[in-house]
Structures are given as C-alpha cells and as structure tokens.
Amino acid sequence: MPIYHRLGNIPNKRHTQFRKENNQLYHEQLFGTIGFEGMSTLSYHIYPPTQVSEVHRSVDVSPVAAIEKNIKSLKLLSYNIKPQQDWLAARVPLLFNTDCIIGCAAISSHKMDYFYKNADADELLFIHEGSGVLSTMLGNIDFSPGDYLVIPRGLIYQISFSDDNNRVFYTESFHPLYTPKKYRNWFGQLQEHAPYCERDYLLPTSLETHDEKGSFIIKVKKQHTIHSLEYASHPFDVVGWDGYNYPYGISIHNFEPITGRVHQPPPVHQMFETSAFVVCSFCPRMYDYHPQAIPAPYNHSNIDSDEVIYYVDGDFMSRNDVDRGHITLHPGGIPHGPHPGAYERSIGKKMTEELAVMVDTFRPLKVTEQAMAIDDGTYYQSWLKPH
C-alpha cells in the first residue's frame, strides 16, 4: 500500500475547472480499482484519454498447461530461456492458476516502440539482472538489480533496459497487490516492527508530459489476449496527478530480516500479499542464536500452498545443487524440507548470504509447456540422495 503522492500541477479542488494557458480545459481522469472503493489517483491530461482511432489485430497469449494437476516437485532452469528483444515476447509464463501467472523474462537491451497496459492484473516485476527506467503516464522510476516494481492494473507504461543481458522474475496478480496488513496500523502507516518502511519506497519522479497528436500503439492485455489499439494522442500527456494508485518500487536489499533464538517460519519474510498468494524475500541475515538451534528449516507439509522459490544469489542453506535463476516448485499435498545433509551442516553456522524470492499460492498451480522444457527432470527425487 503506497502513500499519498503527487507530481506536476493540479487544481486546488478536485472535479473543478482546470484550464490551460489558452483557456481550454484539461481532461480529468480517475484511475482506480475495485470500482470506486479501491485506491485511486486523479490525473489531468492535455487531451481526452479516450481517443481510440483504430483497433488492430489481437493475439491469444493464454498460458497452456502441460500438467493440469501437478504433484511433482520441479526445478526449472530459467537461464535456459533465450533472450528476446521485445518486452512482451520475452515474458515466458511458467506456472499459473486462476489467481496469478508466474514467469520469467530474458530480454536484450532495447526501448519499446509501443506502450503496454495490463488490464487484467497487477504486475510485480523482480529485477534480477539489469537496470533501466520504468516510464509511465504517472512518472518514471529508475530501477536496478534487486528492485521490485509494482505496476497497478490498467497503468500504461514502457520499460527500457540499459544493459545487454537482463533477467526479470514476474508475477501477474488478478487480485490487488498490497503491503501486508500485519505491518500496517489502523491509519495505513507501516509500523515499527515492519521489515521495511515508507522511506524505502521508490516513488515515481520526472513526470514527462508529451503534447503530441499522431498515431500511438498501445498493446492492452485483456482476458489473456493482447489487443493492439491505436490512440490519436500520446498516452503520457499528464500534466499532474495525486492519489494512492500509482507504480512504485522497493529494493529487496532494503528488507530487514526478522530473526529469533530458534528457526522462524516463512511469514516473517513476507514482502507483499494478496487474498490468493503471498510474496516473501529471503535476505542475508544472522542465524538463530539458541545454543541448540538448527538454522535449517524443519520439514513441513505443504497442504494449503504451492511454494515457488526463485533463487537470486548466494548459497541457499536448505538446498543442494541450486544456482542463480533456478526456480523450485514444491506442490501442496506433500511435505518438503532441507535436502540431505543441509539440516546437519547448518548447525553452528552464524549467518547466511542467501537471496531469494518466494511466491506461496493458496490454490494449486498448473505447469506450462515452457516450464517443462526447462525442468531438470530429477529434482523430485533429490531427497533420496545420500548425505
């Protein structure tokens, strides 16, 4: 849940006349969610944001399940995904259900020659490798490795990378994406026990206002279909806005882990939440300090959740043979825990340098054909290996 923010010029009173120097009216737009009850922003455009001049072809991008009902633990080697130059072509869906799509993008340095809007889902981008700029109708955000970018559904944006090799782990959420309620007080402010605070947010800056007419292609994702629409004016023609519904970022490196005398469960690592899944950040931290502590996690039963972990960096202490960019899926219905030897070798260790992102879904995930193409094939048997 971001904080109140504003950029550019806005009138003193909402829903009142706001005029240009030539006395023509600016065009007010309410950008909100959940009807008129969710978070919203009021933006002011040079031209009406409704000028669709043409609707071109549509492309079905529905994820296709290779496994509808999965019970097998998988290890996906995401670095086997070949880079693409186009942002949408680079996005590869790996796991999905009715609540979300989880995937990876490997993308070459480029600048989009079109604009994009996801009309179905909030997007959570984790920038694993690469840096660049997220440009939106509500301002720009510079990003670097380790940054999460939260892009509300319906926001028009472009993303550009300054590096040649870029890796992004992404989640599309069909439910609003929030900071965990347990971190916030009654007023919405992050409390003292929260592992991050508002000053850690990367807020939009550098509002670029384009006073341009012409032909502008906006690709809109709706119902698993990419529609190409042609607009008669530049979508980034906002002169000012204020509110709560806007893109923002936060670095995984600004997450301050909560530790204890004995092993702490995954909810202490929570970064974001929805009604259908949670996102956690595993960060470098001191280990448990009880004299008899076992830092490695105990075996636990995944009954209510499918657990997805994207390995970012470091030595993940509970796993054998995982590397940067690997993704593990531990499906609900079977227990899982530390790999052979990991339980014992964690004893006496003082800290970990691991860095990983976890998505726990409350409904089972389907596995796509693209995921099976990068599956190592033997991960589900890796607990049989000798110490």
C-alpha positions, 0 to 999 in steps of 0.5 A, a space after each residue: 500500500 503506497 502513500 499519498 503522492 503527487 507530481 506536476 500541477 493540479 487544481 486546488 479542488 478536485 472535479 473543478 475547472 482546470 484550464 490551460 494557458 489558452 483557456 481550454 480545459 484539461 481532461 480529468 481522469 480517475 484511475 482506480 480499482 475495485 470500482 470506486 472503493 479501491 485506491 485511486 489517483 486523479 490525473 489531468 491530461 492535455 487531451 481526452 484519454 479516450 481517443 481510440 482511432 483504430 483497433 488492430 489485430 489481437 493475439 491469444 497469449 493464454 498460458 497452456 498447461 502441460 500438467 493440469 494437476 501437478 504433484 511433482 516437485 520441479 526445478 526449472 532452469 530459467 537461464 535456459 530461456 533465450 533472450 528476446 528483444 521485445 518486452 512482451 515476447 520475452 515474458 515466458 509464463 511458467 506456472 499459473 492458476 486462476 489467481 496469478 501467472 508466474 514467469 520469467 523474462 530474458 530480454 536484450 537491451 532495447 526501448 519499446 516502440 509501443 506502450 503496454 497496459 495490463 488490464 487484467 492484473 497487477 504486475 510485480 516485476 523482480 529485477 534480477 539482472 539489469 537496470 533501466 527506467 520504468 516510464 509511465 503516464 504517472 512518472 518514471 522510476 529508475 530501477 536496478 538489480 534487486 528492485 521490485 516494481 509494482 505496476 497497478 492494473 490498467 497503468 500504461 507504461 514502457 520499460 527500457 533496459 540499459 544493459 545487454 543481458 537482463 533477467 526479470 522474475 514476474 508475477 501477474 496478480 488478478 487480485 490487488 497487490 498490497 503491503 501486508 496488513 500485519 505491518 500496517 496500523 489502523 491509519 495505513 502507516 507501516 509500523 515499527 516492527 515492519 521489515 521495511 518502511 515508507 522511506 524505502 519506497 521508490 516513488 515515481 519522479 520526472 513526470 514527462 508530459 508529451 503534447 503530441 497528436 499522431 498515431 500511438 500503439 498501445 498493446 492492452 492485455 485483456 482476458 489473456 489476449 493482447 489487443 493492439 489499439 491505436 490512440 490519436 494522442 500520446 498516452 503520457 500527456 499528464 500534466 499532474 496527478 495525486 492519489 494512492 494508485 500509482 507504480 512504485 518500487 522497493 529494493 529487496 536489499 532494503 528488507 530487514 530480516 526478522 530473526 529469533 533464538 530458534 528457526 522462524 517460519 516463512 511469514 516473517 519474510 513476507 514482502 507483499 500479499 494478496 487474498 490468493 498468494 503471498 510474496 516473501 524475500 529471503 535476505 542475508 541475515 544472522 542465524 538463530 542464536 539458541 545454543 541448540 538451534 538448527 538454522 535449517 528449516 524443519 520439514 513441513 507439509 505443504 497442504 494449503 500452498 504451492 511454494 515457488 522459490 526463485 533463487 537470486 544469489 548466494 548459497 541457499 542453506 536448505 538446498 543442494 545443487 541450486 544456482 542463480 535463476 533456478 526456480 523450485 516448485 514444491 506442490 501442496 499435498 506433500 511435505 518438503 524440507 532441507 535436502 540431505 545433509 543441509 539440516 546437519 551442516 547448518 548447525 553452528 553456522 552464524 549467518 547466511 548470504 542467501 537471496 531469494 524470492 518466494 511466491 506461496 499460492 493458496 490454490 494449486 498451480 498448473 505447469 506450462 509447456 515452457 516450464 517443462 522444457 526447462 525442468 531438470 527432470 530429477 529434482 523430485 527425487 533429490 531427497 533420496 540422495 545420500 548425505 
